[in-house]
């Protein structure tokens, strides 16, 4: 008994849409990449994806932001760019939560302010450290 498979059934999961290839753009300027990536996310938040990939063989980090119509890429091998990558991650995560990263909320302001604690009082610090020490 032979079984025939419908071509639509077997290739349905592997079908690739090639009618609209994504336009790939490698940006060398970080500020331009950051601005375009944020602009893309704001215009199409449900379709925009952000991928960070480390290539050990090259020692490079490649960032890709795409919405299937446009693909922005940025690559770096500089350790000094890590803070920039962190800033981009924070912007994307904040926007994905529905908040504006440029707007400081009262909770954020309270978290950034140093709180007074028992550590500021030298007597409490010394007395607690003496209690925790035990002779062997």
C-alpha positions in Angstrom: 0.0 0.0 0.0 1.5 3.3 -1.0 0.8 6.6 0.7 0.9 9.8 -1.2 1.4 13.1 0.5 -0.1 16.3 -0.7 2.7 18.8 -1.6 0.9 21.6 0.2 0.7 19.5 3.4 4.4 18.6 3.5 5.9 21.8 2.4 3.5 24.1 4.3 5.9 24.4 7.3 8.9 25.0 5.0 7.4 27.6 2.8 9.5 30.7 2.5 8.0 34.0 1.2 10.5 35.4 -1.2 8.1 38.0 -2.8 9.4 40.7 -0.3 13.0 40.2 0.6 14.2 42.3 3.5 16.4 45.2 2.7 19.6 44.8 4.7 21.5 47.8 5.8 24.8 47.7 7.7 25.2 50.9 9.6 28.7 51.9 10.8 27.6 54.8 12.9 26.1 53.8 16.3 23.9 56.9 16.7 22.4 56.3 13.2 21.8 52.7 14.1 20.2 53.5 17.5 17.9 56.2 16.0 16.8 54.0 13.1 16.2 51.0 15.3 14.1 53.0 17.7 12.2 54.6 14.9 11.5 51.2 13.4 10.2 49.8 16.7 8.0 52.8 17.2 6.5 52.5 13.7 5.9 48.7 13.9 6.1 47.5 17.5 4.4 44.2 16.9 6.6 43.2 13.9 10.0 44.4 15.0 12.5 41.9 16.4 15.9 42.6 18.0 18.7 40.0 17.9 22.1 40.2 19.4 24.7 37.6 18.4 28.3 37.2 19.5 30.6 35.6 16.9 33.5 34.1 18.9 35.6 33.3 15.8 35.6 37.1 14.8 35.3 38.5 18.4 32.4 40.6 17.2 28.9 41.3 18.4 26.3 41.7 15.7 23.1 43.5 16.4 20.1 43.1 14.1 16.8 44.9 14.2 14.2 43.9 11.6 10.5 44.1 10.7 10.8 41.8 7.7 10.8 44.8 5.3 14.0 46.4 6.5 16.9 44.8 8.3 19.3 47.1 10.2 22.6 45.6 11.3 25.5 46.9 13.4 28.7 45.1 14.3 31.4 45.9 16.8 34.5 44.4 18.3 35.1 47.2 20.8 34.5 46.6 24.5 33.7 50.2 25.0 30.4 49.7 23.0 29.0 47.4 25.7 27.4 50.4 27.5 25.8 51.5 24.2 24.4 47.9 23.8 23.1 48.0 27.3 21.3 51.3 26.6 19.7 49.9 23.5 18.5 46.8 25.4 17.0 49.0 28.1 15.2 51.2 25.5 13.7 48.2 23.8 12.7 46.4 27.0 11.1 49.6 28.4 9.2 50.2 25.2 8.1 46.6 25.1 6.6 47.2 28.5 4.6 50.1 27.2 6.6 52.8 28.9 8.6 55.8 27.5 12.3 55.3 28.4 12.9 59.1 28.3 10.2 59.8 30.9 11.3 59.4 34.5 8.6 58.1 36.8 8.4 58.9 40.5 9.3 55.2 41.3 12.5 55.5 39.2 13.4 58.8 40.9 13.0 57.2 44.3 15.1 54.2 43.3 18.0 56.4 42.2 18.1 58.4 45.4 20.3 57.0 48.2 18.3 55.9 51.2 19.4 56.6 54.7 20.3 53.3 56.4 21.8 52.0 59.6 25.2 51.8 57.8 25.5 55.6 58.1 25.7 55.3 61.9 29.2 54.2 62.9 28.1 52.9 66.3 25.6 50.5 64.8 28.0 49.2 62.2 30.7 48.5 64.8 28.3 46.9 67.3 26.8 44.6 64.7 30.1 43.5 63.3 31.4 42.7 66.8 28.4 40.6 67.6 28.8 38.6 64.4 32.5 37.7 65.1 33.2 34.6 67.0 36.5 33.3 68.2 37.5 29.9 67.1 
